Amino acid sequence: MQRYKCKVAYDGSQFSGYQIQPNQRTVQGELEKALEKLHKGQETKVFASGRTDAGVHARGQMLHFDSPFSIPEEKWPVALNTLLPDEVSVLEVEKAESDFHARFDVSGKEYRYFVYTGKVRNPFRRHYAYHYPYTLELETIRAASQYLLGTHDFTSFCSAKTEVEDRVRELREIEVLEEGDMLVLRFVGNGFLYNMVRILVGTLLQVGAGEIAADEIPTILAKKDRIYAGKTAPPQGLYLWKVDYENNS
């Protein structure tokens, strides 16, 4: 059996999330169906770097699977994409070491969140950005983001339903970028908790709107309680942009 490392992009708007669920359309489910067809009915499991919620997109989700087939690396995307729905695309496939694991070997991730700031809603962006037509002070958002950089317990910035006990994560980079009528918030870290990016975005937008003071961020972190942070931004603006590994990004 050969282990393969795979980079996938998907439009999450019509899926009930990445992770397979009974009687639901999921990205993992579509990938495993395609692999099963390719392997003549043999079940083939895929293991991803992490799951994404319903409505969340990915530009660079990473996963691995094992196969007895000796298909050239460049032929895998063609073979799989003919069997996948249009919302999912296998971008790259390469051979991996037998002990490589798409989730446990992750050294860092990048997420981007898109906010459409136009005054009038755009029906063509409703699934791909959060419409926020209100005035924002971007320098205040940038000032607040500086308090979030580094290693912290992010309990205040994750869902109360988060099951993991260790909620310490390192945020390495936060950028606030203007691209015309689109505001892009870019987050790079060693890992992210459940709903963490969406709560960070919701909080930073409230900072930019003057509802939360930038210098309140250290206090919110110290409280270690979800009720002190801002709102959870909706899923459609969120993209898993990139997954990094120590030996090969």
Secondary structure, DSSP 8 states (H G I E B T S, - for coil): -EEEEEEEEE-GGGSS-SS--TTS--HHHHHHHHHHHHTTT-----EES----TT-EEEEEEEEEEES----GGGHHHHHHTTS-TTEEEEEEEEE-TT--TTTTEEEEEEEEEEE--SS--TTSTTTSEE--S---HHHHHHHHHHH-EEEE-GGGS-TT---S--EEEEEEEEEEEETTEEEEEEEES---TTHHHHHHHHHHHHHTTSS-GGGHHHHHHHT-GGGS-----GGGEEEEEEEESS--
